[in-house]
Amino acid sequence: MTISELAKLTGLSAHTLRYYDKMGLLPDLRRDGNGHRVFARRDVEWLAFIKKLKSTGMPIAQIQHYVDLVKRGDDTLSERQLMLERHRAYVQEQLAQWQGWLSAIDNKIDYYRQHKQ
């Protein structure tokens, strides 16, 4: 598929897709005879994972390192697992913080409900 088709499918702009390619975040990206990017279903799935990592706070530099490990093959499985376990712990910490904030908001809402005139 073309970059515009992929942009529609993923919700990412063509500019972002080009940036991700430039940063090396698309490990199996193919090009046609004219040098145009040709995207496949695996790229859609890969981008969905990258979006999840980015949305949960993983910096681009760490994502790049993860992609580099993927490119190096199965010898890096343990290191990739460790990276994701550390990121999971970070996400859990963030969730706990958000849960605390949500609880504070819920408490204030309950207060207002109990004190209506």
Secondary structure, 3 states (H helix, E strand, C coil): CCHHHHHHHHCCCHHHHHHHHHCCCCCCCEECCCCCEECCHHHHHHHHHHHHHHHCCCCHHHHHHHHHHHHHCHHHHHHHHHHHHHHHHHHHHHHHHHHHHHHHHHHHHHHHHHCCC
